[in-house]
Amino acid sequence: MKTVVPMVVKNEEFYIDMAIRSVADHVDGVYVLDTGSTDETFLKVQHLQRTYKNIKYEYKKFCVGNERFPADYDEVISRNYCIEKAIQTFGDVGWIIILDGDEILNERYFEVFEEAKASGAKTIGHATSIPASPYLVWNEEKYFTTWSDKWRLFDPHVRAWSTQLNVRFIRRKENISHMILKVVGREEDLHHEYVMTDHVHFHLHRSFGPKSLYRYIFGINMEVTGREACAKIGIDYADIFNQSLITRKFPQYFEVNGKFVPPYNLDKTWMSNFAAISHPLPHFVVEKWKFWGYWL
């Protein structure tokens, strides 16, 4: 039985190669559903398809608006469509692993994944780590010296399940913006039978790259909400993940080759205490982080 990764993406040209590379060697198929990218997301995926023959790409808009999450976009529909297409495309699918275009799984994930399956579990949950840079949490030493304790989401959501269960996304009636997973025909939420406690899943969009620039440039830490950050730097909340807007708005913070240069100097005497230097990110993530100038 095959393991496949359905990915719903939009304007992920900076992150998409890292996301796909983190899983492509470990699964039987990656189905990328592009819901309306206007950047070079497709070119990035096309380039990877030369190396990985198990990547399938589909462009299909689910809304009229071009914003990241326009009012007429129903994420539940696109997520479930992607799951269905992944199962149809690769066939004989036994497991689904959900991953976004700006996240990664490391090799440890797949080691534990096999352990979880061997235990008989049909649903797997894990916590999420946010590998913060000192640029992101500058002047707050209590955060950057123990990033793995501070920047970890300990609520272990189910992100992998056996297709023996007919699992799909639905929308909570009381909160239209919040999706949950349920087994079709059952009323209860989907719960994990096995929980990964290692650092295996990382939110890159909260760590480095264009989606985090507004935090780095203005020294806004992770406890500031997105709306508060946008108000502070003078952009619309709808543009919070716009990958090119901030670089156009603040060109003084970028070198000719696109490398980011923070607008303030940091005291580097605490570098030996920066735990993120040894965190278990794939080497290609670390190298890209270094190129963008966030890694110390």
Secondary structure as the mmCIF struct_conf table of DSSP 4:
data_model
#
loop_
_struct_conf.conf_type_id
_struct_conf.id
_struct_conf.beg_label_comp_id
_struct_conf.beg_label_asym_id
_struct_conf.beg_label_seq_id
_struct_conf.end_label_comp_id
_struct_conf.end_label_asym_id
_struct_conf.end_label_seq_id
STRN STRN1 LYS A 2 VAL A 9
BEND BEND1 LYS A 10 ASN A 11
TURN_TY1_P TURN_TY1_P1 GLU A 13 TYR A 15
HELX_RH_AL_P HELX_RH_AL_P1 ILE A 16 ALA A 24
TURN_TY1_P TURN_TY1_P2 ASP A 25 HIS A 26
BEND BEND2 VAL A 27 ASP A 28
STRN STRN2 GLY A 29 ASP A 34
BEND BEND3 THR A 35 THR A 35
BEND BEND4 ASP A 39 GLU A 40
HELX_RH_AL_P HELX_RH_AL_P2 THR A 41 GLN A 49
TURN_TY1_P TURN_TY1_P3 ARG A 50 THR A 51
TURN_TY1_P TURN_TY1_P4 LYS A 53 ASN A 54
STRN STRN3 ILE A 55 TYR A 59
BEND BEND5 VAL A 64 VAL A 64
BEND BEND6 GLU A 67 PHE A 69
TURN_TY1_P TURN_TY1_P5 ALA A 71 ASP A 72
HELX_RH_AL_P HELX_RH_AL_P3 GLU A 75 PHE A 90
BEND BEND7 ASP A 92 ASP A 92
STRN STRN4 VAL A 93 ILE A 97
TURN_TY1_P TURN_TY1_P6 GLY A 101 ASP A 102
STRN STRN5 GLU A 103 LEU A 105
HELX_RH_AL_P HELX_RH_AL_P4 GLU A 107 ALA A 118
TURN_TY1_P TURN_TY1_P7 SER A 119 GLY A 120
BEND BEND8 LYS A 122 LYS A 122
STRN STRN6 THR A 123 SER A 129
TURN_TY1_P TURN_TY1_P8 PRO A 134 ASN A 139
HELX_RH_AL_P HELX_RH_AL_P5 GLU A 141 PHE A 144
TURN_TY1_P TURN_TY1_P9 THR A 145 THR A 146
HELX_RH_AL_P HELX_RH_AL_P6 TRP A 147 LYS A 150
BEND BEND9 TRP A 151 TRP A 151
STRN STRN7 ARG A 152 SER A 162
TURN_TY1_P TURN_TY1_P10 THR A 163 GLN A 164
BEND BEND10 LEU A 165 LEU A 165
STRN STRN8 VAL A 167 ARG A 171
TURN_TY1_P TURN_TY1_P11 LYS A 173 GLU A 174
TURN_TY1_P TURN_TY1_P12 ILE A 176 SER A 177
STRN STRN9 MET A 179 VAL A 183
TURN_TY1_P TURN_TY1_P13 VAL A 184 GLY A 185
BEND BEND11 GLU A 188 GLU A 188
HELX_LH_PP_P HELX_LH_PP_P1 ASP A 189 LEU A 190
BEND BEND12 GLU A 193 GLU A 193
STRN STRN10 TYR A 194 MET A 196
BEND BEND13 ASP A 198 HIS A 199
STRN STRN11 HIS A 201 HIS A 203
HELX_RH_3T_P HELX_RH_3T_P1 LEU A 204 ARG A 206
TURN_TY1_P TURN_TY1_P14 SER A 207 SER A 207
BEND BEND14 PHE A 208 GLY A 209
HELX_RH_3T_P HELX_RH_3T_P2 PRO A 210 SER A 212
HELX_RH_AL_P HELX_RH_AL_P7 LEU A 213 PHE A 218
TURN_TY1_P TURN_TY1_P15 GLY A 219 GLY A 219
TURN_TY1_P TURN_TY1_P16 MET A 222 GLU A 223
BEND BEND15 VAL A 224 VAL A 224
HELX_RH_AL_P HELX_RH_AL_P8 GLY A 226 ILE A 233
TURN_TY1_P TURN_TY1_P17 GLY A 234 GLY A 234
HELX_RH_3T_P HELX_RH_3T_P3 TYR A 237 ASP A 239
TURN_TY1_P TURN_TY1_P18 ILE A 240 PHE A 241
TURN_TY1_P TURN_TY1_P19 GLN A 243 SER A 244
HELX_RH_AL_P HELX_RH_AL_P9 LEU A 245 LYS A 249
HELX_RH_3T_P HELX_RH_3T_P4 PRO A 251 TYR A 253
STRN STRN12 PHE A 254 PHE A 254
TURN_TY1_P TURN_TY1_P20 VAL A 256 ASN A 257
BEND BEND16 GLY A 258 GLY A 258
STRN STRN13 PHE A 260 PHE A 260
BEND BEND17 PRO A 263 TYR A 264
HELX_RH_3T_P HELX_RH_3T_P5 LYS A 268 ASN A 273
HELX_RH_3T_P HELX_RH_3T_P6 ALA A 275 SER A 278
BEND BEND18 HIS A 279 HIS A 279
HELX_RH_AL_P HELX_RH_AL_P10 HIS A 283 PHE A 291
TURN_TY1_P TURN_TY1_P21 TRP A 292 GLY A 293
#
